[in-house]
Amino acid sequence: MRHLRRAGALAAVLGLLLAGTASAPAAATGDPRYRNPVSAGFADTFADPVIVRGEDGFWYAYGTTDPLREGEGVFHRVPTARSADLVDWTYVGDAFGPDQRPPYAAEGAAFWAPDVRRIGDRWVMYVTVTDTTVSPEGSDFAVGAATAPSPTGPWTFADEPVVAPRPGGGGGWLWTIDPTQFTDVDGTNYLYYGSYYGGISVTALTPDGLRATGESTLVAIDNKFEGSYVLRRDGWYYLFASTANCCAGPATGYSVQVGRSRSPKGPFVDRDGIGLTASRAGGTPVLTQNGNRWIGVGHNGFVTDLSGQDWIVYHGIDRADPYLDEPFGVNERPMLLDRLDWIDGWPTVNAGAGPSEGARRAPVTTGRVDERFTGRLDRWRDAGDWRVTDGRLVGDGTLHARTALGGDVRAETDLRPGAASSAGIDLGGRVQVRVDVAAGRLVARDGARTASAPLPAGYDPTDPVNLAVEVRGRALTAQLSPARLGDQLAVVSLRLARPVAGRLALTATGGDAEFDNVSLARLYQEARRAVPEPRVGAPLRGYSDEFADGLDAGWTWVREDPAATVSGGSLRWPVQGADLTGTGNTAGVLLRDAPTGDYVVETKVTLDLGEETVRNYQQAGLVAYVDDDRFARLAQVAIWNTRQVEYGYELPFAGQPVYGGTIVGTPATTTWLRLAHRVDPVNGEHEFRAGSSRDGRNWTWGGVWTFPAGTTPRIGLVAHGGAEPAVTAEFDYLRFTR
């Protein structure tokens, strides 16, 4: 998370304690659909969002220090919102008062990118503290922590930072920002943090989660990633990270990529096996702009609804309204929510379709059984000693729900085993899932069939946890987690003797246990197939050039470069010490007309940029070009020590050119590049989606940049960004297909 400018005045606290007295969430009513942005009801901007579910059954969202509304001019100190359904949100105050800061924070420090977790019996908020007393020059970022008895506060800062400011080897301070916490199955707490200057690192934490301990490990390279989030699924650890510029207004190309590992400390690799710490850094796209209203989609959190469907929460920029109040001020980044699907072991948003703009099916936040224990137990059949105390069910024995649900189901409860020797959920009067405190295991049982997993060594049965059980056909999966955020204390899987009838019971033996937020819902339907990628069709030979015998007559130059030559079936072009961005416009552009309608254009470019060394910003590749101030450039490029495929974009805005970019795949020395063009049938815009490949066969498709209806983009080649050291780009062809 990075700001275009520093925060100024800060908001007064509005008193989060009012949330603690609110009634339980009501059952969902009306149209079960929603539209982005979900923060529209309370905020114009709500950047770097995360969501947790509280013990009261409400969902709580937290955002970064910014004004909430146009014209407000007040920078809130971790603004907080509450929802009963993940769709309609109400602002309930700021986490911190106007004079509340940790002792090491400088006066006027802002709090960015909060991450809220439950550790033991309390909640911990990790935040970026933008200025500390370590350096009078500022920008000495640190990760701080505050604790609270509930998600609504009151929050109390720890006296010491979790991760203190870190001096950079090249001067200044490493960007110790964007914290995210993760608890592993052995009970170890970890913190991931960092950004472009310094990369993303992970460190173990003390059991209370308030101090880093031991050595940190780099898990994602600098100059490419920030805004991490980690979750565990099917034995894999997934590191989500945002890439490119968060805050370039109408040219913002922020997006989310992912790598996975068998260890929370890495190494994390992408779908092609490329490491996230490599100079030619890997990263499988999860979320990127698709040509609709939303650009700059990134800095994600994670939430699971009551059906078991995963959702990604993130911020985006409306390309028609990119700034709060005035051009080039605070980037306006409202909170968006979309379905997160898992296809062939990899996460992707809306099966690869990207951020949603129109009406979508809303998350499931009310189950067929949906119990918050605010009154009598009329919907339950008692067998044992049960009572409702302070909004929780307390007792010993078995309590049967009178409502049943057939088919594939998901059941869950917030649970404190307490004095019980075991406590958990029964399904269908046959299948049992127990937190067996006496044995120190999570156990699933179906008659003689059993499966179990150890509880962490430091597990405390008086701490609240969430127990979730999913049954799909004859496959049962149960997981115990601190707060439903993708980290688990234990996971078990069991093959059932036969499908189970969806009748739910709660059970405790050997003493009183506490239950709350009990639900039974239809299990979500898995997305099994991604949306189709752009299709390469028949060749359009009249528009293509194989560079067999010089340049054909279809080419024209903008600022001809006589050093570019054609021989032996290749265009060889020494990289120029020039560029197209801003007002300089000194680089050459080799162009030709594009066909009308939809098409795909491809080139193969060899450019030896080496690795690890700084060669800013030598590049070569494709360009869709209207003029010097409106173009989209897809190139393999040296960005400091990294080599990336950048899809840059410049457009005129508020009287000056604005440049940004998004990242598409990983380059090799020889890289294949594609732009897939379509004309939007509704508004006539030209949409160009970018793709790259390291072998010409396996493609990674990324974001979309658009050109207004009425423009006529031409297609061309570029080789520029820096003449030293000398390097020549070699293009094998330019091919159009339809």
LUMDREN-638193 format. One record per residue (C-alpha): residue in one letter; x, y, z. Coordinates in steps of 0.001 Angstrom, whole numbers, plus 524288, in hexadecimal, padded with zeros to 5 digits. Layout:
REM LUMDREN-638193
AXYZ
...
This chain:
REM LUMDREN-638193
M800008000080000
R805A280D107FC10
H7FFE781AB27FC51
L80184825627F24A
R8030F82F047FD73
R8043182E7A80C2F
A7F87F82F0A81510
G7F54383C0781B56
A7EB2283E39825F5
L7E5578322582C35
A7D75B82EC882FB2
A7D1A482EC083D49
V7CDBF821938427D
L7BF3881ED084173
G7BE4D8145C84BA4
L7BEC58065F846E3
L7B8E18017485376
L7AB6D8043784DE6
A7AD607F83984572
G7AEB97EFA085145
T7A0CD7F2B985566
A79AC87F06584816
S790EE7E59E8461E
A794987D94A83ECC
P7949E7D9E482FE6
A787617D7F5829DC
A784927CD8C81FCA
A787717D1C8811DC
T77BC07D74080AA3
G778E47DC8D7FD18
D780E27DA727F0C2
P78C547D13D7F38E
R794E87D9087EA44
Y79E6E7E42E7EBBE
R7A6957EDCE7E3EF
N7B4307F3177E5EC
P7B8DC7FB2E7EC97
V7B3607F5B37F92D
S7B89480178800BB
A7B01280B197F92D
G7A65180C6D80452
F7B0358123280DB5
A7BC7F8160680637
D7C17C81AEB7F934
T7CECE815237FC4C
F7D27C809E280565
A7DFE2804EB80187
D7E7387F8A4805C7
P7DB237F22480B93
V7DA997E6048141C
I7CE9C7DF6E819F8
V7CC837D71882608
R7C07D7D12E82C44
G7BE417D4C583A6D
E7B8C07CCB38458B
D7AC287D49E8440F
G7AA117CEEA8366E
F7AC947DBC282F68
W7B74F7DDA482560
Y7C11C7E89A8277A
A7C9347EF6881D0A
Y7D5377F7B981F85
G7DBCB8013381632
T7E7B1809DB81513
T7E95C817F98198B
D7E1E08205380F9D
P7D6008291880F21
L7C9BB8211E80CEA
R7C1FD82AB78049C
E7C42F834D87FA23
G7C5F9842328003D
E7C7D083CE380DF7
G7D64083FE380F2F
V7D7A3837F181BBA
F7E12582C9681C3F
H7DB248219282433
R7E3698194682D27
V7DFF980B9982853
P7D1AE80DD5824C6
T7C9148024C82855
A7BC267FDA5822AC
R7B2627F32082681
S7A9667EA7481E74
A79FC67DF75820AE
D7A1187DA33812D2
L7AE6E7DE6E80D43
V7A7507E736803A7
D7A0BD7F25E80B0B
W7AA7E7F937813D1
T7A972803CB81E2B
Y7B4AC80C1C8231C
V7B5E180A56831E0
G7C1B9812AA83509
D7D06D812CA834F4
A7D8A7808D883C20
F7E14C8136D841F5
G7DEA3820CA847BE
P7E4AD82D67842A4
D7EFA082D5584CB7
Q7F13581EA284DC2
R7FE218195A848CC
P808B38102384DB6
P814218165685514
Y81D938141E849C3
A814D981AE583FA8
A817CD828C183B65
E80D49832F883CC6
G804A0832BE830C8
A807E5824AB82D3E
A7FD9A81DEB8251C
F7F93980FBC82617
W7F8DC8082C8196B
A7F4757FAC78151C
P7EEB37F4AD8217E
D7EE0B7E6058236E
V7E5477E0F282E51
R7E6A37D34D83421
R7E29C7CB9684016
I7EE097C65F84806
G7EA297BF1085443
D7DEE27C5D185B11
R7E0E67D36085543
W7E1657DA5F84847
V7EDDE7E036842D8
M7EE887EAE283899
Y7FB337EC6C83105
V7FD3E7F99682A59
T807A3800E4822EF
V80C4480C6B82B11
T810EB8160B820CD
D81A1B81E4E82924
T8216381B0D83596
T82AA38223883EAA
V8364781A9683956
S8392E8246882E94
P835E5832E682D89
E8354F831A381EBC
G82935828DC81F23
S825BD81D318168E
D82B4B8146F82134
F8200380AF282029
A81D32800F782AD0
V813117F67682D55
G80B587F903839A2
A801307F10A840CE
A7F5617F40C84935
T7ECDC7EAB5850F9
A7DE6C7EA9285458
P7D49C7E17385AC1
S7CC1C7E19B84E7F
P7CC9B7E6818406E
T7C58F7F2CB844FD
G7D05B7F6CB84E6D
P7D45A7FDBD85672
W7E1CC7FC7585046
T7EE397FE258584E
F7FB567FF92851AE
A806C77F73285605
D812157FF9085ABE
E81BFA7F9D98513C
P81AEC7F78784290
V8194C7E9B183DAA
V823637ECBF83322
A82B7A7F90683535
P830348020282A43
R83AC77FB8982216
P845AE8035C81BB6
G8474C800BA80D2C
G854467FCAF80786
G853008070E7FD09
G84ED3811A880680
G842398159C80CEA
W8393780BDA81354
L834007FF1780DF9
W825647FF5880BED
T820FE7F81781819
I812A07F8DC81495
D806A57F09B8112F
P806A27E6A081C4F
T7FEC07DA1D81C0B
Q7FE9B7CFB38269E
F7FD4A7C1038250D
T7FC187B5FE82F03
D801157A8AB82AA9
V7FBF679B4482E6F
D806C0799BA83874
G802247A62383F2C
T80D947AE9183AAF
N809D97BC9C837BD
Y810117C32F82C01
L810187D0F5826BB
Y812217D46E81869
Y815D57E2708153D
G81CFE7EAC880B57
S81C037F1387FE25
Y823A97F57E7F23C
Y82F617FAAD7F99D
G833EA7EE9C800F6
G82A5D7E4587FC0B
I820CC7DC3D80415
S8262E7D4E080FCD
V820937CB9E819E1
T824557CA978281A
A81FAA7C2288334A
L818A17C91A83E57
T8181F7C72284CEC
P80C3F7BF4185169
D804B97CBBE85475
G807517D09C84699
L80D277DD7F84B06
R81BAF7DC218481D
A823CE7D67283D1B
T82D1A7CBBC8410F
G838667C551839EA
E83D467C85882C50
S8345B7CCED8217A
T833BE7C6238143B
L831C27CCCF80721
V8260C7C6A48003A
A8238A7D0377F502
I82D6D7D8A47EDE6
D82E667E7477EF55
N82A237F04D7E44E
K81EAA7E7A37E0C9
F8160C7E4017EC67
E80F0E7E9E37F82A
G802137E85E7FF62
S803787D9F6802DC
Y7F91F7D0A680814
V7FB967C24D80B65
L7F2227B70B80CF1
R7F3287A84980D8A
R7EB5079F0680508
D7ECE67906A80257
G7FA577907C808A0
W7FF4B79BD680049
Y802A57A9508054E
Y7FE4F7B3E67FBC4
L804F67C11E7FBCC
F7FC6E7CB777F56F
A803847D8277F22B
S8004D7E4797EAB3
T808E97E98C7DFE0
A80ACD7F61A7D7F6
N806AA803B97DC48
C7FB30804CC7E59F
C7F8E3813277E36D
A7FA8E818927D5B2
G7ECB081DA97D455
P7E6B381A1F7C71B
A7F2EF812617C33F
T7F378809E37CF76
G7F66E7FBB77CC1B
Y7F7577F5A57D9B5
S7F4157E7217D990
V7F5567DAD77E1E3
Q7FE3B7CF497DF25
V800D27C2E57E6E1
G80B047B89A7E987
R80A2C7AC807F20A
S813197A4677FAB8
R812E0798AB803B3
S818347A15980E90
P8138B7AE6E813E5
K8219D7B3278122E
G822357AF9E803CA
P827A87AE657F9E4
F81B537B2C77F2EC
V81A3A7AFA47E469
D80FE67B2957DA4C
R8083D7A9597D196
D813EB7A8417C86E
G81D487A5077D381
I823D17B2677D368
G8279A7B7CA7E0AC
L8226F7C4907E5FD
T830397C80E7EA66
A836857C6177DCFE
S83BB17D1CD7D570
R832797CDB87CA84
A828097CD197D4D9
G81CA67C3B67D3F3
G80E857C6177D7B4
T801C97BFF37D30F
P7F7007CA0A7D09D
V7EB8F7C9887DA0E
L7E4FE7D6917D7B6
T7E7367E0907CD04
Q7DF147EAC47C5F8
N7D67F7E5DD7BB02
G7D23C7F1F37B37B
N7C6537F5897BB79
R7C537800C67C51B
W7CFA77FBE17CE74
I7DE517FD997CD50
G7E9387FC8B7D769
V7E2FE7F0F67DE42
G7EB587EC187E977
H7EFCD7EB807F7AC
N7E6CA7E0697FB37
G7E1227DA1C8073D
F7D9967CD6F80821
V7CCAB7C8C980DB7
T7C47F7BC5080D1A
D7B5AD7BCCA80D55
L7ACCA7B31F81455
S7AB9B7AA7680840
G7BA647A8B3807F5
Q7BC3A7B1717FC19
D7C8AE7B9897FCD6
W7C85D7C8047F9A6
I7D2F67D1EC7F707
V7D1B37DFAB7FC70
Y7DA247EA1E7F621
H7DA3B7F8167F179
G7D8EB7FD247E3A4
I7D85480A027DC62
D7CD0080E8F7D402
R7D4358130B7C7DB
A7C9F481DA87C5C2
D7CBD2822DC7D3A9
P7D9BF81FC67D7CE
Y7DC5982A557E1ED
L7D61382F1D7EE67
D7D28A83D987ED7C
E7DC5D842067E33B
P7E56383C897D8AE
F7F24C837317DD78
G7EE17837317EBA8
V7EA0C82B3D7F392
N7E70981FBC7EAC3
E7D8D581BBA7ECAD
R7D90280D2D7EF93
P7CBFB807927F456
M7CA697F9D27F9DA
L7C67D7EEF97F077
L7C2927E0E47F302
D7C2CC7D58C7E97C
R7C24A7C6C97E92B
L7CF5C7BFE17EA6F
D7CF747B2F37E33A
W7D9797A8077E3D3
I7DBF97A15D7D6CD
D7E663796D27D57F
G7EC4D79AF97E26B
W7ED827A9787DF55
P7E4FF7B4E97E3B4
T7DE797BDDC7D9E2
V7D3CC7C8207DAE0
N7C6A27C4DB7D4D4
A7CCAF7B92E7CDD3
G7D6527C2587C752
A7CC7B7CCA17C2FB
G7D2127D6B47CC69
P7CB797E1B27D3F1
S7BCBA7E2997D2E2
E7B4FD7EEAC7CF63
G7A6F47EA167CDB9
A79DE47E2C57D6D6
R7A3B17D65B7DC8C
R79EE87CBB37E5AD
A7A1977D0257F37E
P7A9087C8817FDD5
V7A1557BF168064F
T7A0D07C501813D9
T794927BE5281914
G793657AF8681A13
R787A17A69581A98
V78BC57A524828A9
D790477B28B82D14
E791617B3B883BC3
R7974C7BEF0843B1
F7910E7BAA6850A6
T78A317C75E853C9
G77E0F7C10D8597C
R777C37B40F85CC1
L77BD17A714856B3
D76EF67A52284F87
R775B57A07F84327
W77D4B795F984A4E
R77A86788FD850E8
D781A5787FA85DD6
A7889477BBD86288
G7914577FCF86DBE
D7937A78BE1875ED
W79327797DC86D09
R790B67A65586F96
V792617B35D868C4
T79B767BCA686FEE
D79FC07CA0486AD3
G79C387C69285CDA
R7A3427B97B85CFB
L79EF07AB7585E65
V7A53C7A4F386A26
G7A39C796D786DFD
D7A6AF7887686DD0
G79FE077DE3865E7
T799F377E5F85847
L7912D788E9852A0
H78A157858184601
A7858D78F9C83C09
R7776178DB683805
T77A827926D82A37
A781017893F8207E
L7878678B968135D
G78A59780E480989
G7950E77FE07FF79
D7A2A6785B48007B
V7A39578E6380C65
R7AC85796D781486
A7AAFB797EF8233E
E7B2B47A0AA82C2A
T7B31C7A62B839D6
D7BB637AF008422E
L7BFE27A65184D40
R7C6A77A6A185A71
P7C818798A585F56
G7CB1B79E1B86CD0
A7C98F793B287733
A7C4907897186D93
S7CD4B77E0686A43
S7C80077EB885C5A
A7BE7A78768854F6
G7BA01788FC84703
I7AFE97866083C7B
D7A7DC77A6F838A1
L7A1A2778F482B33
G796A176FC2827D0
G7974A769288350E
R7A2BD7614182FFA
V7AE757698A82C8A
Q7B5E776FDE837AE
V7C04B77A8A83775
R7C65077D44844A6
V7D0A3785E284A93
D7D5E677B4685371
V7DCB87833085DF3
A7E09C7774F865E0
A7E75F770FB85A2D
G7EC6577DD5854A2
R7E68D77B2784732
L7DC0577F3383DA4
V7D4A87729C83AB2
A7CABE76F1483010
R7C3637624283162
D7B96375AE78293A
G7B70474E0583014
A7C3CC7468482F72
R7C9D4750598261D
T7D1F875ACB82CBD
A7DBB87655A8295A
S7E2A976EBA8324F
A7ECE57796C832F0
P7F48077EB183E8B
L7F0D578B598451B
P7FC047951A846BD
A8046B792C4852B4
G8005379FBC8589E
Y7F1CD79E0785610
D7E97E7A3BE86111
P7DB8679E64861A3
T7D6CB7AB00867F2
D7DA7F7B2D185BCC
P7CFEC7B4B885179
V7D1997AD8F84491
N7C9387AADF838B3
L7C5B979CED834E6
A7C0EA79B28826E8
V7BCA478E48820D3
E7BA0C78C6881250
V7B3EF7806280C1B
R7B40877EF57FD56
G7AEB6771B87F94B
R7B66F768228019E
A7C1E4771508040A
L7C289778158113B
T7CC18782D5814A9
A7CCB87893E82206
Q7D5617946282633
L7D7F079B8F832C1
S7DC767A9A483143
P7DE887B5B1839A5
A7D5257BE5783200
R7D13F7B8A7824AC
L7DC0C7BFCF81D45
G7E2B67B4E0815D8
D7EBFE7B0A38208B
Q7E8FD7A42E827FA
L7ECD679DFD834BD
A7E9057908382FD0
V7E2EC78A7782399
V7DD6C77CBE821A5
S7D788775DB815EB
L7CF577697E81659
R7C8FE760F080C00
L7BB4D75E27810F2
A7B46E7510D80FEC
R7A930757CD808ED
P7A3E8765A080736
V79EFE76B83813CD
A791B77717E81683
G7935A77FBD81A36
R78DE977FC482803
L7968B7874983145
A799727851083FAD
L7A2BD78B6F84942
T7A95A782FE8533A
A7B22D7840285F1E
T7B6A67799F86895
G7BDA377A1187598
G7BA2278824878F6
D7B463794C2873E4
A7B81479A1086676
E7B3DD7A6CC86004
F7ADFC7A7E885253
D7A9FE7B3BA84A4B
N7A7437B7BB83C2B
V7A2857AA3C8384A
S79EB87A86682A1A
L79AFB79DBD8208A
A79AAC7A1C481242
R79AA679BDD804C6
L7A8BF799BF8009E
Y7AD5F7A2A47F5AA
Q7AE8C79DDB7E7B7
E7BC9E79D2F7E331
A7C0F17A4007D6D1
R7C81A7997A7CF44
R7CBC27A0787C2BE
A7D1BC7ADCA7C068
V7CBED7B7607B6C3
P7D1E17B5E67A931
E7DE637BD117A601
P7DFA27C4E379952
R7DFB37BBD278DA1
V7E9BB7BCA2782CD
G7E30B7BA72775C3
A7E6B07BA6D76774
P7F2647C2B17633D
L7F0067D01175D21
R7FBAC7CFF2753FB
G7F8F67DD2774DE7
Y7FB027E3AF75B10
S8066C7DB4675F97
D815047DBDA75CCA
E81EE27D0C775E54
F82A727DA0375BDA
A82ED97D130750B5
D833887DBF574797
G8346C7E92B74E58
L828C27F09D75394
D81CB37EF5A74B15
A815447FB3C74644
G80B657FAAC75171
W814D88005D75B68
T8164980EA675EFD
W81EF881556768F4
V81CD781F1B773A1
R82AA6824867757F
E831CF81AE276CBA
D83DB08142E77289
P8479D81116767C6
A84E4D80757770E4
A842DA7FDF276F32
T845BE7F41C76469
V83F827E80275E82
S8476F7DC3B75A35
G846E47CD8975B1A
G838667CD7D75E82
S839867D68176A4A
L838117E4CC76DC9
R843C87E8D9775F1
W842277F54F77D94
P84C4C7FA7078733
V8454D7FEF17936C
Q8445E80DBB79322
G847CE8170879E08
A83A4381CEB79CC4
D82C5381B087A17D
L81E0E81DF479EAE
T8194C821317AC57
G8168382EEE7B108
T818F383A817A81A
G82632836347A2C3
N8215582D80797DF
T82EC582B1479221
A82DF681C8278F0C
G82B8A816E8781A1
V81F2080F2B77EED
L81DDB805E577366
L80F6E804DE76FCF
R805D07FE8776685
D7F7187FEF676514
A7EF117F4DF76C46
P7E35D7EDA0766BC
T7D5CA7F1C776ACE
G7CE2D7E9B677492
D7D3B17DF8377DA6
Y7E1527D9F977BB4
V7ED847D519782B5
V7FAF97DA6C77F91
E8076D7D36778385
T8160C7D56F78327
K821D97CDC0787A0
V82C937D62E78D5A
T83A1F7D29B79232
L840627DC4979B8B
D84BB37D8667A44A
L84A127E0CA7B060
G8517E7D79F7B93F
E84CF07D5EE7C73C
E84E817DC7C7D480
T8558A7E8827CF43
V84F247F5EA7CE27
R84C5C7F98B7BFF1
N84120803327C11D
Y838CB803157B8F7
Q83D5D7FBE07ACF0
Q8321F7F5447A5F0
A82CA47F06E7991D
G81F6C7EBAA794A6
L812177EEF378F01
V80AA27FBB578F6A
A7FC9B7FF8178C83
Y7FE1880DC4788C4
V7F4F58192A7863F
D7FEF1823E8788B0
D80A3E82717791AA
D801178299479D1D
R7F7C681E2379B20
F7FDBB810B6799C7
A7FE9D803417A029
R80C2C7FD167A014
L80EA47EEA17A2AB
A81D107EBE57A47E
Q826F57E3D37ABBB
V82E097EDBE7B40F
A838C77EF627BE2B
I8333C7F5877CA8D
W83E977F7377D3E0
N843477E9707D736
T837437E2B77D17F
R833177DEF37C3C8
Q824817E0007C17A
V81A5B7E0567B6B0
E814477EDAD7B8AA
Y807EE7F2107B1DB
G80953800C77B2EA
Y7FEE680ABD7AFC2
E7FEE7819577AD6E
L7F3428222A7AB52
P7F074830BB7AC36
F7E9B4834C37B8D4
A7E7198422D7BEA9
G7F022848C97B512
Q7FBE683FD37B60A
P7FFF5831F37B267
V7FEA2827B17BD17
Y8062D81AE37BC92
G8044B80E347C401
G804FD7FFC37C162
T8016B7F1F77C500
I809C37E5A07C518
V8075E7DA0A7BC05
G80F407CDAE7BDF8
T81DD37CB2C7BED1
P827587CDE07B3B2
A8320B7C51F7AE9C
T83D407C9E97A619
T8340E7C69279AE3
T826087CA2979E04
W8198C7C90B79613
L80FE07D44279789
R801A47D58879378
L7F73E7E00A79383
A7E9387DB44791E0
H7E0827E61378C8B
R7D1C97E6DF78D4A
V7C8077F1C178B7B
D7BE687F310796A1
P7B0FC7F18679019
V7AA967FAAD799F8
N7B3868068879A5C
G7BC5D8046378E99
E7C8E6804C379697
H7D4FB7FDAA791E2
E7D9417F3A079BF5
F7E6EB7EDE579B7F
R7E9DB7E2447A44D
A7F8297DE9D7A605
G7FE647D1377A61E
S80C427CC0C7A718
S8133F7BF177A5B4
R820D27B9C07A845
D81FC87AEE179E2B
G815647B3087944C
R80C147A862798E2
N808147AB217A6F5
W802617B8A67A8D9
T7FFC47C16D7B466
W7F4E67CB337B1F7
G7F4057D7C17B9AA
G7ED4F7E4D67BA0B
V7E5B37ED0D7B04D
W7E8197FB237AC61
T7DDE98028D7A480
F7DD7180D2D79A2D
P7D19A815D7797C6
A7C7E98132978D07
G7CB4381B507812B
T7D9F58197E78279
T7E190810FA778F8
P7EC84809E77801B
R7F78D804FF7778A
I800837F9D277B6A
G80F1B7FADC77C08
L81C1E7F767781FF
V824F37FEBF78B67
A832C67FD04790C5
H83697807B979A4D
G8389880BA87A87F
G8477180CA47A94F
A8530B80B6B7A040
E85CCD806C57AA73
P861637FC537AAA5
A85F617FA1B79C33
V855A87EF5279911
T84E0B7EC2378CBF
A840027E76178C19
E83D417DD27781B4
F82F477DBA977CB0
D82C4D7CF50774E6
Y81F147D38476F77
L8127C7DB0A77189
R806797D2A076F1B
F7F80C7D5D976F48
T7EDAF7CB347708D
R7DEF77CAC77715D
